[in-house]
Amino acid sequence: MDKFLNVALPKGRLGEKVYDMFEKAGYPCPSIKENNRKLIFENQKLGIRFFWVKPSDVAIYVERGAADVGVAGKDILVEYKPDVYELADLQMGKCSMCVAGKKDFVDNRNKTLRVATKFVNIAKEYYSSQGRDIDIIALNGSIELAPILNLSDVIVDIVETGTTLKENDLEVVERFLPISARLIANKSSFKFKTEIIEDVRKKLTDLL
């Protein structure tokens, strides 16, 4: 068994904030703040190893055991349902999953609703709970374009401030899933490294 606790951090602003939390919680790794392109950083004395991964990949690294713990958005956990333990809500990166459309949008329930999104499973579950017949259009980027170009009636996407929507003459129709960063753990790691993982969880949540 690896003697290190392996931690997958999401690249970007959120990951930097999460690392700052680990540092305050007593798990520093100063080399992570050096200006370099390294992806893996170790504090041998504390037995902790951090690595940067794409935010949407954190759950995969944790689920498959390459990382013992990691920090992933609730959107990823709901969309992909990885087989991991969700240990804590770190209350950062707060936003909402929303339905949005043009300002004059009115839902005609006699017609199939065209929904553009990259969160296909979340959208399906949401509309299924409403008994709404939908046509999913899976897109990977610039989701806001879909209703503007009449590719879709609405979009399902993450909204933080709503600025991008406003700039494209769109507005939120419904907010339905609060999202924030969650501490997750590999199930097998949790069994074998319970003590340190619980210590990390407690020290991080004590900071909230």
Secondary structure, 3 states (H helix, E strand, C coil): CCCCEEEEEECCHHHHHHHHHHHHCCCCCHHHHCCCCCCEEEECCCCEEEEEECHHHHHHHHHCCCCCEEEEEHHHHHHHCCCCEEEEECCCCCEEEEEEEECCCCCCCCCCEEEEECCHHHHHHHHHHCCCCEEEEECCCCCCHHHHCCCCCEEEEEECCCHHHHHCCEEEEEEEEEECEEEEECHHHHHHCHHHHHHHHHHHHHCC
